[in-house]
Amino acid sequence: MTRKSPALLWFRDDLRLADHPALNAALDAAGSCLCVYVLDTSGATRPFGGALKWFLHETLIAFTKSVEDKGGTCLILEGDPAKLIPQLMEETGAEALYCHYRYQKAARGQDDAIARTLSEAGREMIRLHGTVLRPPETVTTKSGTPYKIFSAWWKGFKALGAPPRPVPAPGKCAFMKWEEALEKPKKALSPRDIGEALLPRKPDWASKMAEYWELGEDAAQEIAHDFASGPLSHYETGRNDMAAEESSRLSPYLRLGVLSPRQVWHICADKGEKEDREIYLSELGWRDFSWYTLFHNPHLPDRNLKSQFDALGWRHSKKDLGAWQRGQTGIPVVDAGMRQLWETGWMHNRARMIVASFLAKHLLIDWREGESWFWDTLIDADPASNAVNWQWVAGTGIDASPFFRIFNPLRQADKFDPNGDYIRRWVPELSKLPDDAIAAPWEAAPELLEKAGIRLGKTYPRPIVSLSEGRDRAMVAYRKTRGS
């Protein structure tokens, strides 16, 4: 059925034009689209952290230009979508709203409320799946209950065949300009307003991030193809080399939907060696599994999924937490990861596991403190992966690494940064130490430290915890939870 009125297309975590089922459906039904993005201040969903706000700002600038290049405009508003979206529908005469499903409980509730409001006014909200490989409801056990173990879920996922192929970008995007659709101009955010709403100012701690990231859909596509034709071929080993640029670095683009997971899957599906490819595809699967887990466990970001750990006696130490956040723990590989995070808004996956284990185990600080810090400082922080991965490392969640599996930072550095290059890059005050001393400078001979210009406690901190004592303390706390 062809609609005479335009369709309203509400962009959320899907800031792209290719493989956008909602866009294609809107164009097929209505012929022309009005594009809108809302900075949600309603409190219905978790506010973005500072780093993700910066990346959203840069991504919105690139995205709105791509819409303008297609002859339209993207209206950017700030406020409560439950009020703004129905108002726009009425003011423009749009009969249908198109968007993609969201899987957090609060976001689903907001969408359901908007759908009811529109229905009462004789309009409709059409939701399609466009942000995951497969909708969470499609992979279930034989009894119809949710999977709790990734390996079993992954087997069930693969039994359904490859995910659907990406939907091509429309050959012609009939985007409308908002001034053509509104009798009275809408008070939209200007580029300056968007900057005021999203960019950190005092201090501008995100200024260095732009050096590390290319922006926009075309750039993201190129990065994905470069990865598929290069590092993917030796991904099994390359992904754990902390100093190398062998990971895909696609997570920020997936977070805001500049790329879809289906695009990445099919870009990589016939590239590289089978074993390397399967490992990477399983990591895309882990992303879906994280959303699957959040869908079935809405309190994932703030509640232990294994209730026995509610009895664990976490330490409350602002001093130790602050040292971890600043990359000043005295454990070089931990500090390197935390400093990479602060400067780039991203951290190597192996480093994420190391720093998370150190916080939750060696420092015995509640994993939720780490989840909150990552939420604020990662440009790829999403509510599902962030919480699932923290609970996995802490041992408190679904498919978790057991609590008694405690990463030894020295062994991790020896195995995944054997020459100390990652540490040297991010902890330059240790750069003159030889390879065999850089991971544990407190064990180095005094003359070696002096020659490298290092004074422990002055130019670089001593460890804030003995690794052996921290491990023992964690095990004592863990044993007290058994049977709880």
N, C-alpha and C positions, 0 to 999 in steps of 0.2 A: 504494500500500500504506500503510495506517495503522499507525503505530508506537504501541505502548502506552507505551514509555518516552519521556521528553522528548528533544529534540535539543539538543546543545550548540552554541551559536552563538558563534564566536570573532571578536570585533571587532578590527580592526587599523587600517588607514588608511581607515576607512569608517564613521565615527562619526555615523551618521544612520539614520533609519527609512524614508524614502522612497527609491525606486530602489535597493533593496538586494536584489539577486537571491538572495543566500544566505539572508537573513531570510525571504523569501517561500517559497523552496524548503523551508526547515526547517519552517515552519508548515504548508505543504501536506502534508509527509510525516509529521510527528510530532504536529502539533496544538498542541504547547506547546514553549516554548524556555527554556533557561537561558542567560543572557548572561554572557560573561566577557571581560575585557581584561587582558593581561599586560604589565607593564613588563619588557621583556626584558633580563636582565643576563647572558645567556649568552656574549655576545661574538660570536655568530654573525652579527649584523647591526650596521651602523654605529650607534653610540649617537647619540641626538639631540643637537643643539647646544643651548646655553643658551636662546636665544630660542624655539626650537621646543618645548622642554620647558615654558616658561611658557605658550605657547599650548595645548599639550596639556593642561596642568593646568586651564586655564579651560574648554577644550572638554569634558574629561571630567566636570567638575562639571555643566555644562549637559546633557550626554548622559545621565548617570546619572539626573538628575531626569526626563528625558523617558521613560526606561524605568520609573521609579517611577510616573509618572503613568499608565502603561499597566498598572500592577498588578504589576510585577515588580521585580527588583533586578539590577544589573550587578555581578558580583563582580570586584574589581580586585586582582590578585595581582602580586607581584614575584618574578622568578626566571627559571629556564630553561623556556621553553614545552615543550621536548622531554620534560621530566619532568612538569611541572604538568598539561599537557593530558591525557595518558593517565591520570594519577591521577584527574582529575576525571571522566573518562569511566567509570572503574571504580567510583568512589565513588557516582556518581549513577545508574548503570545505563544511561546514554545509549548508544545503539547507533550513532549517527552524529554526526560533527562537521561542521559547515557553516562555510565561510569563503570569502573571495575569493582568487583567485590573486594571488601576488606575483611580480615580474618580475626582481628582483635575484638574481644567481646564489646568493649565500649564503642569502637568504631562501627561495628555491626548494629549496635543499638541506635546510634546516631542516624545511620542510613535507614534503618527500619522506620524511625520516627519521621524522617523526611518523606519516605515512600507513602506513609499513611496520610501526611498532610497533602501531598500532591494528589493522592487518590480521592480525597474528599473534595478536591477542586476539579475533579474530572481529568486529571493529568496522570501520567505514569512515570515511574522510575525503572529503567531497564539496566540491570546489572549483569555484566559478563565477567568471565574469569580471564585475567590478563597479567597477573603478577607472580604466579607460581607455575611450576611445570604441570601440576595437576591439582584440582581442588582437594582440600583436606578430606572431604567425605568419600572420595573415590577409592581410597586404599584402606581396607579394613581386614580384620581377621575373619576366619570362617564363621565365627560366632557373631560377627558384626561389631565387636568391641575394638577400641583403638589399640594399635601396636604400642609397646613400651620399649622395644629394643630396635635400634636402627637396622641391624643386619636383617632381621625378620621383615621389617617394613620395606627395606630396599629390595628384598626378594619379591615381596608382593607388588611393589611398584614396577619392577622390571617385567613381571609376569603380564602386565597390561600392555607391553610393547613400548616402543619409543614414544615420547611425548609428541603431541600434535606439532606439525611443522608451523613455523612462524607465518603469520598473515602478512603479505607484502604491504608496503605503504601504498595508499591509494594513488592511482596515476594522476588524479586531479583532486585536490583538496578544496572543496567549495567552502572555504572559511569566510564568514561575514565579518565586517567591521562593526564594532559595537555602536558607533554613531549612526549606523544604518538601521539598527534594531530598537533603539531607545528614543522616545520622544524627549525625555529629559536626560541630560548626561548623568551618568552614575559617578559617584565620588570614588574613583579608583586610586590605587596607590601608584604614585609616580616612581620612576627608578630611584629617586632620592629617598622617597618614603620607604621603599623596599629595603634600601640600604640601612636606614635608621632602624627598621624593624628587625633586621637579621644580622647585620655585621657588628662584631665586637668593636668597641671604640676606646674604652678606658680600662685596661690597655688594649691596643690592637694586636692581640697575641696570635691572630690567625694570618697575619700578613705574609708570613713565609710559606704558607700552604700553597699559594698560587704557583710557586716555583716547581711543585712536584706533580701537578695535575693538569691534564688537558681537558678542555671542557666542550660539551655539546655532543649531540648524537653521532655526527660524522666521526669525531675523534674517538668516541667510545667504540664504534664499529671497527675502526682501524686498529685500535689496541687489541680488540678481541681477535681479529684476523692475524695480527702479528704474533700473538701468543700461540694461536693454533698452529701456525706454520713454523714456530721456533721452539720455545721452551716446553711446549706440550710433549714433544718427542722424547724428552728425558725427564718428565715431570716427577716420576717416582723418587728420584734422587735430588733433582733440582729444587723441589718445593721446600726441602728442609735445609738448604744451604742459606743460612741467615744473611750472609754478606752479598749473595748474588741476587740479580734481578730475574729470578726464575719463576716467581709466582705470577698469577694472571693479573693481579691488582684490579680486578673488575668489580670487586664488591661495592665500592661507592656508586658505580653506575647502575648496578642492580638495585641498590638501596632506594634510589629515587626513580628507578624505572627508565633511565636513559637507555638502557638495554633491558630486554626481557630475558628471563632464564631460558625460554625456548630458543631464542636467537643464539645464545651462547652454546646451548646444548648442540644445536644442529650445525653451528660453525665448527665445533670440535668433533662431531660424531664420526667423521671418516678421516680424521687427521692423526698423525703420530702413531706410535706403537700401541697395540691393543691394551697392554697392561697399564701403560702411562695414561692412556685415554680413559680407561675404566676408573682409575683412581680419581681423575679430575671430575668425571661425570658423577661419581659417587659423592663428591664434595658439593656439586650442585644439588644432588639428592639430599644431602645433609641440610642444606638451606631449606628445602621443601619440608623435610622432616621436622625442622625447628618450628616452622609455621604450623605444621600438623600438630605438634606437641602443644603449642600455645593455643591453638584452636580448641583443643580438648582440655586444656588446663589454663584457664584465663589468668590465674594468679601466679603464673610462672615467674614473672620478674620480681616478685616480692615475698614469695612463700616457698619454703623447702618442699619439694615434691615428695621427698622421703621424710615423713613426719618425725621419725626417730631423732633427726638432727635438730628439732626444735629444742631439745634438751642440751645441745652442745654449748659449752661455756665459752662463747667468743670473747676475745679481749677487746677492750675499748681504749685504744691508744692513739690520740690525735697526733702525737709526735711521730710514731712509727708509720701511721697512715700518710702523714704529710711527707715523710722521707721517701716513701714508696711513690707517691704521686709526682714528686719532683725529680725522681731518678737519683736519689742521694742515699741509697741503702747501704752502700759499701760493697755490694755484690755486683760486679761489673756487667754481667750479662743481663741482669734485671734492670739496672740503671740504663743500659743501652736501649732496651725495649721501651722503657717509659719516656726516655728523651726523644726517641724516634716518634712516638705517639704525639708528644707535645708539639714537635716542630712540623710534622707532616699530616697529622690527623689520621694516621694509619699506622699499623704495626704488623710486622711479619707474623704469620700464624704460629710458628714455633715459639717466637718470643711471647706471644699472647698466652700460650699455655704455661710458659716458664714463670712469667710475672704473676699470673693468676694463682698458680700453685704456691708461689712464695708468699703471697698475701694471705691466702686462706689457710695454708698449712704452717709454714715456718713462722709467720707472724700471728697466726690464729685470729685474724680479723675477718669479720663476717663478709662472705662473698658479695652481699648486697652493697657493701661500700665500694667494692671494685666494679660491680655492674653499674653503679651510679656514676663512677668516674669515667668509665668507658663510654657510657651514654653521653656524657658531656664533651668528651674529647675525640671520639671517633667520628669521622665523616661517613662511615658505613654502618653506624649503630642502628640496628633495627630491634624492635621489641622482642622478636622471636630468637634470632641467632645470639644476641647479646646475653639474654637470660639463659638459654639452653646451654651455651658454652661455659658460662660461669658455673652453673650448677653441675655440669659435667666434670669440670676440673675440681670443684669443691667436693664432689662425691655425694651431693644431696639430691640429684635429679634423676630423670629418666635416662637409661642407658649410660649411667654415670661411671666415670673412672672411680674405683673404690677409694674411700677416704684415705686408706693406708697406703695408696700409691702416691708417694710424695716425690715430685721431681727434684733431683739434686742439681742445682744450677751449675755446679762445676762439671759434672758429667755431661750435662746438656751442652755447655759451651765447648767442651772438648770434642764432642761428637758433631755438633752442627755449626761451630765456628772455630775449627781447629787452629787456624792461623791468627785468630783474634781480629780479623778484619772488620767484623760487625762491631765489636767493642771499640776498636780504634775510631771507627766512623762516628760513633755517637758518644763516646767518652774520651775525647781527645786528650785529656790530661793524663791518660795512661798510655798514650800512643808510643812512647819510647821504650816501654817494657818489651822484653823478648816474648815470643809466642808462648813459651811454656810457663810464663809468669803472669801474663796479663789477666787471666781469669780469676786469680786469687792473689792479689798484690800483698795482702796481709801475711802471706806465707813466704814472700820473697825476702832474700837476704838484704840487710840494711844498705850494703854498698850498692846493690843493684837498684834499690829505690832511689838512693842519692844520685846515682848516675843518670837515672831517668827523670830527675827533677821532681820526685814525688815525696811529699811529707804526709803520711797518713794522719788523718784527723785535721789536717790543714788544707792541703791542695786536693785531697780526695778523702772521703770519710772512711773510718773503720767500719766493719760490718755492724749493723744495728742489732744483729742476732747471730749467735753461733749456729751454723747450719745443723750441727748434730743436736744441740740443745733444743733448737726450734722443732726439729723433727720429733724428738722425744716428747716434747710438750704436746705436740699435736696428737701423738699416739695415745697419750694419757687421756686427753680430752675425748678422743674418739671412743676409747674403750668404755668410758662412762655412759656413752649413748646406747650401747648394745643392750637390747632388751627393753629400751624405752618405748 
